[in-house]
Amino acid sequence: MKIEIYTTTTCWHCDRAKELLKRKNLKYEEIDVSNDHQLRMQMVERSNGRMTVPQIFLNDNYLSDSDGLYELERSGKLDSIIGPTKDEN
């Protein structure tokens, strides 16, 4: 399983999303777009125009932002999306 999260250094929504992933023992690649316009544009393109951070991808597919990630967790859908083995990296 491959999880990527686009972040900035001053984003508390990013910290919140990373904390949830850590609590679920999920490894992820953090892509800091704070000072890299090219990476930010890559994020916008991959997320169909979303310009805010964090933007989270699962196996190269757009998953959600921070609020959406927490909604998936609250509804119980996150576990079904990531599967029973929470750390396949």
Order of alpha helices (4+ residues) and beta strands (2+ residues): beta-alpha-beta-alpha-beta-beta-alpha-alpha
